[in-house]
């Protein structure tokens, strides 16, 4: 299990894990930490042993991303 955080990053964004996984992770779960108070829909994709891609869109339109994540793998 690993976790991380990104503040005010471009959308979409390529996140890098703190430690490389031995295998591609099973899942990455993003959690919104922005204070805009508008709902967001996240999507994660392109998992690798070293990171993943994330994109999101708020009800008010596309914006930069603020998020924490948890990644589960081996």
C-alpha positions as CSV (number, residue, x, y, z in Angstrom):
1,X,0.0,0.0,0.0
2,X,1.3,3.4,-1.0
3,X,-0.1,6.9,-0.9
4,X,0.7,10.4,-2.1
5,X,-0.5,13.8,-2.8
6,X,-0.5,16.5,-5.6
7,X,-1.5,20.1,-5.3
8,X,-2.6,22.4,-8.2
9,X,-1.2,20.2,-10.9
10,X,-2.0,20.1,-14.6
11,X,-5.0,18.1,-15.8
12,X,-4.3,15.4,-16.9
13,X,-1.4,14.5,-14.7
14,X,1.2,11.8,-14.5
15,X,1.8,10.8,-10.9
16,X,4.9,8.9,-9.7
17,X,4.8,6.5,-6.8
18,X,7.2,7.1,-3.8
19,X,8.5,3.6,-4.3
20,X,8.2,1.5,-7.4
21,X,5.9,-1.5,-7.2
22,X,7.2,-5.0,-8.2
23,X,4.1,-5.4,-10.3
24,X,1.5,-3.1,-11.8
25,X,-0.8,-2.0,-8.9
26,X,-4.3,-3.5,-8.6
27,X,-6.0,-0.2,-8.0
28,X,-5.4,3.5,-7.4
29,X,-8.0,5.5,-5.6
30,X,-7.9,9.3,-5.8
31,X,-9.5,11.6,-3.1
32,X,-10.3,15.2,-3.8
33,X,-8.7,17.8,-1.5
34,X,-9.6,21.0,-3.4
35,X,-11.7,23.6,-1.6
36,X,-13.7,24.8,-4.6
37,X,-16.7,22.9,-3.1
38,X,-17.8,21.7,-6.5
39,X,-18.1,17.9,-7.3
40,X,-15.4,16.3,-9.4
41,X,-15.2,13.1,-11.4
42,X,-11.8,11.5,-11.4
43,X,-10.4,8.8,-13.7
44,X,-7.1,6.9,-13.3
45,X,-5.5,4.8,-16.0
46,X,-2.2,3.6,-17.5
47,X,-1.0,2.1,-14.3
48,X,2.7,1.1,-14.3
49,X,5.1,0.0,-11.7
50,X,6.3,3.6,-11.2
51,X,3.1,5.6,-11.5
52,X,-0.3,6.3,-13.1
53,X,-2.2,8.9,-15.1
54,X,-5.1,10.8,-13.6
55,X,-7.7,13.3,-15.1
56,X,-10.7,15.0,-13.6
57,X,-13.5,17.3,-14.4
58,X,-15.5,19.5,-12.0
59,X,-19.1,20.4,-12.5
60,X,-18.0,24.0,-13.1
61,X,-15.5,22.8,-15.8
62,X,-12.0,21.4,-16.1
63,X,-9.5,22.7,-13.6
64,X,-6.1,21.8,-12.2
65,X,-6.1,18.9,-9.8
66,X,-5.6,18.7,-6.0
67,X,-5.8,15.2,-4.7
68,X,-4.5,12.5,-2.4
69,X,-4.4,8.9,-3.5
70,X,-3.9,5.4,-2.2
71,X,-2.5,2.7,-4.4
72,X,-2.7,-1.1,-3.6
73,X,-0.4,-3.6,-5.3
74,X,2.6,-5.9,-4.8
